[in-house]
């Protein structure tokens, strides 16, 4: 909405990983070099780790984009720890629709498929993003299947994930089974952040060097701690606020006033990290979050809403996709809005994208990049999961089907689903909360209404 106002061709700070906007800071350059040279050297396994928002996925995609024709790339996004589902996802990516459920049959099917790729003079390269979800057992199974310890492995594997993946790899290395080379991607160094912001602006067609003055960039650098996703979130929010305020240049005053306006909407009853705040407690240093539910089944909506409210979440529901966008617009600048969308609104027969669904996902990613999206379905659909992950939407949850459950099983099933939903909301909130607290503390100090950081919550677990 703000592109024309600021003289931009595109949104410069989209949260969706985009290889055309890859900024190669020193650490990102090293990570890309590690993957490229490790693959050229014939390593059977490679691992790239890094914190949430560090830029792992865009480095991974740039690596894949630069591979030669000798590789047959098989990409798996956000796998579960279930070995059967992992094998089914890999087979699906090779173009084989597999209905097998027996692990031995799946293993044989996958071995045959990889051997077939090898006979076509191609090297299978399996790339797994968010691999920290696999667990030790799944990785051991992959080592056995793909021949990671053999002189001529059946396939190459590249794992990408958050820091827990390092612990899993260490446990495998300690067992003496295989040594997996790994690179841990750090956040941008402070000195590289001004170049990063200017690079993203220039890539979006910006010709105004004064759009983000040096003092604003310095404050963004301090608050973001060099995490690219947090830099993008902050810059995108400031450009939108500048448009709404009629300011062509982002100022320190605008930067410090924006989080204060958001915090004024937080009340003692709002949820912060999955626990309701105690009455009278100072909630205005915590990031207000609202869960926005779009659900076709009325019973499911009631079950989810009831649990959210019981656990202290601020939540509301929409009746349609247009109503969802209307409520997102109303909540912009007031709270971190997290849409939880029934896949039935986006995919026909739970599998293929509807025209309305395609347009809505495009619109969500373009206009509300700062709003993480959770998609739910009563079916476990690998095809839907992969379509979402390719768009940068990692959260896809299987929910109970009230039409097939007995009354005695419904509560237990929704309790289990809510644990998963709560976990997703927790990860989303943690991603933004520490950054938000630093931002709002800085704003309060600048406005002479500051509170001591000692009075602020250190952690907001969900």
N, C-alpha and C positions, 0 to 999 in steps of 0.2 A: 504493500500500500504506500510505502514511503519512497520507492525508487525514483519516480519522476521528480518528486520534490527535492531530493538531494542530488539529482543529476546522475543517477546510476542506471546502468543497463539491466542489471540483475541484483538479487539480494547477495551481498558480499559475505554474509556470515551465517549461511545456512548450516544447520546442525547435521544434515545428511552428508556422509562422507563423499567427497567429489574429487576424483583424481585430477581434474582440470584445475583445481585450486590447491594442489599439493605444494606446500611451502617446505622446502628442504632445509630446516635448521640443522645444526651439526648432529644432533642425536637422531633425527629422522633420516638424515643422509647415511649415518652409520648403520641404522636398522635396515634400510633398503639395500645397502651394500652387503650386509651380513647375509640376507636372504638370497641375493643374487649370486654372490660368490660361493655360498654354501651349497646352493643347488648345482652350480657349475662344477663344483668339486665332487659331486656325486654323493653327498650326505643323504642317508636314507631318511633321517628325521632331523627337523629343525624346529625351533620354538621361538616365538616372539611374544614377550609379555610386557605389560604396562598397566598403569592405573586407568580407571574409567576416564575417558575423555582425552587421553594422552595423544591420540592420533594413530592407534594401531591399525584400525580398519582401513584408513585411507592409504597407509604405507603398504598394507597387504594387497590392496587392490592395484596400487601402482606397480608392485612387484609382479602380480599376475599379468597385468597389461603388457609388461615388458618381456614376457617369456616368448621363446621362439616356437616355431611350428612343431618342433620335435616332442613337445609336451602335450599330453591330453589332460587338461586341467579339470578336476572334479571338485567343486566347491560345496562345502556343507556349512550352513549358518546356524549358530546357536543350537547345537545338539543337546539332547538330554543324556543322562547317564546310562540309559538303557541300551545295551549292546545290540539288541534286535532292531530297535528303531534306528540306531546309527547305521547299521548295515543296509537297512531299507532306504535310508536317505542317500547313501552313497550309490546304491544301485539305481535309484531314481534319477540321480544326476548323470549317470552313464546312459540314460535313455531307456532303461529297462523298468517297466512297471511290475514290481514284484509283490506277489500275494503270499509268499512263504512266511511262516511264523516260527518254524522250527529253526533253532540256532545253527544246527549242523547243515541243514539245507541252505540257509542263507550264506553260511561260510563257503560252501561249495559253489554256489551261484556267483558269489563275488570273486572267488579265485578264478573261475572260468572267465568271467568278464574282464578281469585285469589281464589275464593271459592273452585273451583275444586282442586287447589293445596293444599289448607287447608285440604280438605277431604282425600287427599293422605298422611296425617300426615306430611306434610312439611310446613315450615313457609316461605312465600314469602318475600324475601329481595330485594327491589329495590334500586340499587346503581346508582346514577346519577353523572357523572363527568362533570365539567365545568357548574355547576348548577347556576352560576350567570346569565346565559342567560335566565333562566326560567321566572323571573319576579314575582311580588307579586300575580297577578291573577292566574297564573299557580300553584303556591304553595298553594294558598287557595283551588283551585280545588282538589289538591292532598290530602290536609287535610280532605276535605269532603268525597272524594272517599275512601280513605284508612282507615278512621276512626281514625285519629291521636289523637283525644281527647277522644276516647272511651276506656273503660277498656280493651277490647279485640280487638285491631286493626286488620283490614283485612290483612295488610301487614306492614312490617318494611321498613323504608326509610332511606338511608344514602346519604346525599348531600355533594358534594365536589366541591369547587369553589374558585374563586379569592375574594379579599376583598369586592367587592360590594355585595356579597352574605350576608355578615354580616348585611349590611344596610337593606336588604330585610327581613332578619330574625327579626331584631329589630322592623321593622314596624309591623310584624305579632305578635310579643310578646307584643308590645304596645297596640294592639287591644284586648288583653286578650284572644285570641282564643286558643293559645297553647304556651308553653314554650319549645323551641328547644335547647337542650344542644349543645354547639359548642366549638371546639378547634381551635385556630389559630396557624398554624405551622410557626415558625420563621426559619430564615436561620441558617446555622451551626454556632455555636460559634467559635471564632477565634482559640481557643485551640484545637478544634476537626478537623480542616482542614488538618493538616499533616497526621493524622490517616486516614482520608477519602481518600486522594490521595494514600497513601500507600496501603490501603485496595483494592481500585480499580485496582491498578497495580498488586497486588498479585493475585487477582481474574482472571486476564488476563495472568497469568503465568510468571510475571516478577520476575527475581532473582537478578537483578542488583539494589542494594540499592542506587547507585550513579546516577541513571537515572534522578531523580529530586533532586538535592542537597538542603540542608536546606535553603540556602539563596534564592533559586528560589521559593521554597514552601512558604516562608515567604512573598515574593512579590506577588505571586498568591493569598495568603490569603488576603492581603491588597486590592488588586485591585478587587477581586470578591465579597467582602463584605459577604462571606459565602454562596452565592447563588449557590447551587449544579450545576445548568445548566450552569452558567457562569464559574464555575471551570472546568466543563467538556469541554466546548467550548474552553477555553484557553489552557488546557492541550492537547486536541486533535490537536489544531493548532500548538502547540509547538513541538509535536512529529512528525507531518508531516514536519514542517520546519527543524527539526533536521535531518530527513531522507534526505531531499533535499539538506541540507548543508553538509551532511556527518559527523554530530556530534553525537556521541554515547551518550553523556550526555548533558542534557539541561542546558544551562548557562544563567547567567543574561544578558550577551551580546546578546545572541540569543533572549531572551525574549524582550529586549528593542529595538532590531533592526527590529523585525517582523512587529509591527504596523506602524513603520516609512515607511517601504517598501510599505505597503498598502496605507498609506495616500498620498504617492507621486502620486498615480493614481487618486486621487480626483481632480476634476477641478471645477472652479466656475460655470460650467454649470450642474454639477451633482446634483441629488436630495438628499436632506437630510431632512427627515420628511415631504415629500409631497410638499415642497415649493422650487422653484428654488432659489439658492443663489443669492444675489445681485452681480452684476459684481464687481470683485475686492475684494469681502469679503473673510475673512480667513476661507475657507471651510476645510482646512486640519486638523482641530481638530474634524471634524465630520466624522461619519462612512459612507464611500461611499457604496451605495447600487445599485445593478443592477437587474431589473426585467427581467427574461428570459422566454419568452412565447413560448409554444408549443401548437398550435391550428390547428385543421383540417380544419375549415371553414375559408376561406380567408376573407370573409366579416367581420366575428367576429374579426379576427386578426386585421384588419384595424381599426375597431371601438375602440378596446381596446388600441392599440398602439397610436392612435390619442389622446385619453384622457390622457394616461400616459405622453406623450410628452408635451401636453398642460399644464399639472400640474407640469412640471419640472422633471419628473422621467427619470432616465437613463434606457433605456430598449433595448432589442434585441430579435430576434425570432429565433427559431430552426425549421428545416424541419422534423426531425424524432427523435426518442429516442436516436439513436447513435449520432446524431448531438447535442442533448441536453447535453449528457455526454462530448462530445468534447468541447463544450462551457463552461461547468462547470469547466473542467480541465484548460482551458485557463484563466478563471477568478479567479482561486484559488489564494489566497494571495493578490489579487488586490482589491477585493470588496466583500461585502456580497451579494452573488448570491441567488436570490429568484425565483425558478422555479414556473411558473403558467402553469399547465398541463391540457389539455383537457382530461376528463375521457375516451373519445373514444379511446385514445392511450393505455389505461390500462385495459378497461373492454369491453368484447364483448356484443353487444346489450345493452350497458350501465349498465350491471348488474354483469356479471360473469368475474372473472379475466382471461385475456389472459395469455398464457405462457410468452410471451414477456413482458406483463405488470407486472406479478408477479416478473419476474427476474429483471425488471427495478426498481420496488419499493424496492426490497431487496438490489439492488445495490446502490440506492439513500441513503437508511438508513445506509448501511455499509460504503460506501466510502465518502459520503457527508453529514454526520450527522449534520454538522454545517450550512447546507443550508435548512432553513425551506421551506416546500413545500405547495403550494396551488393547489388544484384540482378543476376544474370547470366542470359543466355538464348542458345541456339544460333540464335535467330531475331532479326532486326532488326524489332521490332514497335512502330510508332509508337503504337498504341492502348495498349499496356502501359506504354510510356515516359510517356505523358501521365497515365495513372491513378496512376502512382507519383509524378510530380512534383506532382500536385494534393494528394497526401498529404505533401508535403515531403520526398520521397526522391529526390534528384537523381542518384544514381549508378546507372546502368543500362548494363551492358556486354554487348556481343555476344561470345560465346566460341566456340571451334572445336567443330564437331560431329564427334566421333571416329568416328561411324558412316558418315560420308561422305568422310573423308580417307584418302589412302593413307599407309602407314607412313612413307614418306619425307617427307611434308608435315606430319605431326603435330607434331614437335618445333618446326619453324619457326613453325607457327601458334600453338602455345601460348607460344612465346617472345614473339611479338608481342602476344598477349593479356595476358601477364604485365606487359609494359611499361605497358599501360593500367591494369591493376589496381594496379601499384606507384605509378603517378601518383595514383590516387584515394586510396590509403592515405597517400601523402605529404601530400596536401592536408588530409586528416582529421587527421593527426598534427600538422602545423604549426598547425592551427587551435587545438589544445588544448595543445601543448607549452610555448609561451612562457608562457602563463597558468599552467600547472602548475608550471613552474620557479620562477616568482615566488611562487606559493603555498607550495611546499615550502621555499623559502629562508626565507620569513617564518616558517614553522612551526619550522624548525631554529633560527633566531635566538631565537625566543621560548622555546624549550626548552633554550637554552644548549648546543646541539649543532650550531650553525651552521657552514657553510663559506663561505669568501669567494666573492662573486659572480664574482671573477676566475677561480676554479677551475671555473666552470660553463661548459658549452658555450654558445656564442652562438647557434648555429643548428643545427637538426637536419634537414638536407636529405634528401629521399627521392627 
